[in-house]
Amino acid sequence: MMKCPSNIIELMHNYLDEEISPQDELILRDHLHECAKCSQHFNDLKKTVAFIQHSSHLVPSDDFTAKVMARLPKEKKTIRLGR
Amino acid sequence: MEQLVKNRIKAIKKGDQNAYAEIVEIYKNKVYQLCYRMLGNRHEAEDVAQEAFIRAYINIHTYNPDMKFSSWLYRIATNLSIDRIRKKKPDFYLDAEVSGTDGLTMYSQLASTEASPEDTLESLELQEIVQKAILKLPEKYRSVIVLKYIEELSLQEISEILDLPVGTVKTRLHRGREALRKQLGHL
């Protein structure tokens, strides 16, 4: 059994943040190639990210803007008449 | 886009309330989405999102134009969502089954897509599992995950919105992802 680099999980996350140096990326790739456990961990992380990114986008009610406008403090509306 | 927003804000500061409707239209989906993912409940998300726009309007004179307007707005919405989470009674908090009713609403929305009912239901179940996993995250991780993956913002923008160093944002993102992996990675 080879030993996993102590910072390998951190490298995975740096990779996911697209903030990994070319040297570190090489270390990560080499290790994932050899280590099934870390490879699984990395795949699970990527899958998790994909699930969250693809969660459906809900939209607010049709009269959302009208409701906000109706709830704004009233007094400033008079200024509009002065334009 | 940013220029349009800047012009609208100038008009609002001069008292043109109608200009604000355009701002609300531009950002309502993003702000609502942010609140929904933080709170996991459509009704509360609608309420908190409206509140965020009203707060932004009332405090528009404190907005510093050096910051992106969207960042300022997201900051208000995130803080209000966190306030709301903290105010929730613990038993209500645990009762995340409210998302059951949300599911029905979501189902009627998804029903218009062309996927077969089985596929729709399957993805609906997955949607709920994902949302529940997000809701289980402590709020400091939840906000970072939502801003990164639902709002698709950069680490730099998230750092600006939450007023945290980029390094802290990264650490929270890493921990949030690990926590989610434990819940979702085996699916």
Interface residues (C-beta under 8 A of the other chain):
Chain A: I9 E10 H13 L16 D17 E19 H41 D44 L45 K47 T48 V49 F51 I52 Q53 S55 S56 H57 L58 V59 P60 S61 F64 T65 K67 V68 M69 R71 L72 P73 K76 K77 I79 R80 G82 R83
Chain B: K14 G15 D16 Q17 N18 Y20 A21 V24 E25 K28 N29 Y32 Q33 Y36 R37 R42 A45 E46 A49 Q50 F53 I54 Y57 I58 M106 Q109 L110 S123 L126 Q127 V130 Q131 I134 I145 Y149 I150 L155 K170 L173 H174 R177 E178 L180 R181 L184 G185 H186 L187
